[in-house]
């Protein structure tokens, strides 16, 4: 039995043909568009915020004379 657990040639980084062909561990990595991911997260957060805010509308009373009030106070 060999006392050496592995050889240099077992390492995927020492495969010269993969390096030449751009395969294996040397294959180019394609990542998604980070701006599109961020836009999707913002849209989801806005939806959640608006949903929670609208569920609280019956409990929030507008003050009389409030210029930003959306409902009439009777």
Helices and strands as residue ranges (DSSP letters): G 8-10, G 12-14, H 16-21, G 24-26, H 34-56, G 57-59
